[in-house]
Amino acid sequence: MKKAIITVVGKDVVGIIAKTSAYLAKNNINILDISQTVVQEYFNMMMIVDISSCRKNFEAFSSGLSDLGSEMGLKIRCQKSEIFEKMHRV
């Protein structure tokens, strides 16, 4: 299983989770874990997803998420989980 970490940060607006989840479903990405919170009017979400069956290469998938974030006035970032695993091995 190939995992990625997706973070979403910005001013809370209607449809953030729906639009992000729809993009993931369209690309055959499964959400493994999700945490979200709103502090005052600011939204923060972290997802761990399975990218094993993604229909796009990682760069195109990640770029599409970033573009989606820009459309909603948010910062959406996607990183491969290997980065985090290697950081904690040292």
Protein Blocks (a to p, Z undefined) as FASTA:
>chain_A
ZZdddddeddddehklmmmmmmmmmnopacfbdcdddehjaccddddddfklpcbdfklm
mmmmmmmmmmnopacddddfklmmmmmmZZ
